[in-house]
Amino acid sequence: MADTTLKNVLKGHGEEGVSTVYRQDFIAASSVTDGQAWTLLRPLGPAGLHLVRASEARTLSERFAGGEVDTADFVSQVERIKQLASPHNRWTTTLAAACAAAAFSRSIGGDWGAMGVVLVAAAIGQSFRFLLQKRNHSRYVITFFCALISGFLVLAGLRLGLSGVPAATLIGSVIYMVPGVPLINGFIEIASGKYLFVGMQRLLDAASLFFILTVALAIADSAMRTR
């Protein structure tokens, strides 16, 4: 979608012979104009997921490529899209993450007590996740500390005897941190054959986050075994 949107914008400017290279931290665009080769690098910020903005951007780019929108209006529309709020507020997102984690715990053998413990642990972990994201901490720091918080909350629940299935409870408590979108996108990009480098970057990034989750769970599990 990002590549199609960019090509539509370039087409609207009359630049259709531009080649692009994507990485997670920047996009490189290169072409030849009047016999002069040029390359433009555009840095990218932290990756996010906002399908409303993505859909609006693609629609706008198609209209711009078709000549329905002039340059001045295009710029103002881009600014409008940047300001679009998420269709779901923080509380809805937190509740959805907590319910998904609780349901996952139950699906891998957890009891009803595990569901309750995971629901609370995931909700609190997700709340801290929002706070850390607002302070612009790195994904690795956020993943580690939120997984650690959820893991120790589960540990407290297990020590109180609220669940008799430690493994399902621990794993379920951090499922909201699993990097599902980067993982799926990485496989799709590699399978396409066009975005191998950025696809490998996404998979490596996802593997790093999985490793961090594993370390956090190992620390919580170790603390539980030393009781």
Buried (B, 14 or more C-beta within 10 A) or exposed (E): EBEEBBBBBBBBEEEEEBEBBBBBEEBEBBBEEEEEEEEEEEEEEEBEEBEEBBEBBBBBBBBBBEEEBEEEEBEEBBEEBEEEEBEEEEEEBBBEBBBBBBBBBBEBEBBEBBBBBBBBBBBBBBBBBBEBBEEEBEBEEBBBBBBBBBBBBBBEBBEEEBBEBBBBBBBBBBBBBBBEEBBEBBBEBBEEEEBEEBBEBBBEBBBBBBEBBEBBBEBBBEEBEEE
